[in-house]
């Protein structure tokens, strides 16, 4: 199953389009990212409404403990739940491949600090 969201440096999306009964033809989807803005984030907050999902990204300069300085949100993505579900699927596949190649990712900062 192809998704419209793929990891960097992968082939373009090739969605399958029904042509006739029991036949599928691959169609190329062109993506132009020349105007895309890249930024680093180590903080993410997810909120939403019944119709939309709001994902804020920012930089937490104090990743250990409770931050004493405000976290500055630099990017906000507002999307519908269908696109969010496709994003979730693409991220799950990408993280699973990464963990298969490099080992399990520990998301609890306290456990990571103890393991050092």
C-alpha positions as CSV (number, residue, x, y, z in Angstrom):
1,X,0.0,0.0,0.0
2,X,1.5,3.3,-1.0
3,X,1.0,6.5,1.0
4,X,1.4,10.1,0.0
5,X,3.9,10.6,2.9
6,X,7.2,8.8,2.5
7,X,10.6,9.0,4.1
8,X,13.2,11.3,2.6
9,X,15.3,9.9,-0.3
10,X,12.7,7.3,-1.3
11,X,11.1,6.9,-4.7
12,X,8.2,9.1,-5.6
13,X,4.7,7.9,-4.5
14,X,3.2,5.5,-7.0
15,X,-0.5,5.2,-6.1
16,X,-2.4,2.4,-7.6
17,X,-5.4,3.6,-9.6
18,X,-8.2,1.2,-10.6
19,X,-8.6,0.9,-14.3
20,X,-10.9,-2.1,-14.7
21,X,-12.1,-4.9,-12.5
22,X,-9.1,-6.7,-10.9
23,X,-6.6,-4.4,-12.7
24,X,-4.4,-1.7,-11.1
25,X,-2.1,0.8,-12.9
26,X,0.6,2.7,-11.1
27,X,0.4,6.4,-11.5
28,X,3.4,8.8,-10.7
29,X,2.8,11.6,-8.3
30,X,5.1,14.6,-8.7
31,X,6.2,16.4,-5.6
32,X,8.0,19.8,-5.7
33,X,9.7,20.6,-2.4
34,X,11.9,23.5,-3.6
35,X,10.0,26.0,-1.4
36,X,9.9,23.7,1.7
37,X,11.3,25.1,4.9
38,X,13.3,22.8,7.1
39,X,13.7,23.3,10.8
40,X,14.7,21.1,13.8
41,X,12.2,20.1,16.5
42,X,12.6,18.1,19.7
43,X,9.2,19.0,21.0
44,X,5.8,18.1,19.6
45,X,2.3,18.9,20.9
46,X,-0.9,17.5,19.4
47,X,-4.3,19.1,19.9
48,X,-7.3,19.2,17.7
49,X,-11.0,19.6,17.0
50,X,-13.5,17.0,15.8
51,X,-12.6,17.9,12.2
52,X,-8.9,18.7,12.4
53,X,-5.7,17.7,14.0
54,X,-3.2,20.4,15.1
55,X,0.5,19.5,15.5
56,X,2.9,22.0,16.9
57,X,6.7,21.6,16.6
58,X,9.2,23.5,18.5
59,X,12.6,23.6,20.3
60,X,12.8,22.7,24.0
61,X,16.2,24.0,25.1
62,X,15.9,22.1,28.4
63,X,15.0,18.5,27.4
64,X,15.6,17.1,30.9
65,X,13.2,17.9,33.7
66,X,10.5,20.6,33.6
67,X,11.5,23.5,31.4
68,X,11.8,26.8,33.1
69,X,11.9,28.7,29.8
70,X,9.0,28.7,27.4
71,X,9.2,26.3,24.5
72,X,9.0,28.3,21.2
73,X,6.7,26.7,18.7
74,X,8.1,27.3,15.2
75,X,5.9,25.2,13.0
76,X,2.3,24.2,13.1
77,X,0.6,21.7,10.9
78,X,-3.2,21.6,10.7
79,X,-4.6,18.5,8.9
80,X,-7.6,16.3,8.7
81,X,-7.8,13.0,10.4
82,X,-7.5,11.0,7.2
83,X,-4.1,12.6,6.4
84,X,-3.1,12.2,10.0
85,X,-3.8,8.5,9.8
86,X,-1.7,8.1,6.7
87,X,1.1,10.1,8.4
88,X,0.8,7.8,11.4
89,X,1.1,4.7,9.2
90,X,4.1,6.2,7.3
91,X,5.9,7.1,10.6
92,X,5.2,3.7,12.1
93,X,6.8,2.0,9.1
94,X,9.8,4.3,9.0
95,X,10.5,4.0,12.8
96,X,10.1,0.2,12.6
97,X,12.6,0.0,9.8
98,X,15.0,2.2,11.7
99,X,14.7,0.1,14.9
100,X,15.2,-3.1,12.9
101,X,18.5,-1.7,11.5
102,X,19.8,0.2,14.6
103,X,18.0,-1.2,17.6
104,X,15.1,-0.1,19.8
105,X,14.5,3.7,20.4
106,X,14.0,4.5,24.1
107,X,11.6,7.5,24.3
108,X,11.9,7.9,28.1
109,X,14.7,10.5,28.7
110,X,15.3,9.2,32.2
111,X,15.9,5.7,31.1
112,X,18.3,6.9,28.4
113,X,20.2,8.9,31.0
114,X,20.5,5.9,33.3
115,X,21.7,3.6,30.4
116,X,24.7,5.8,29.6
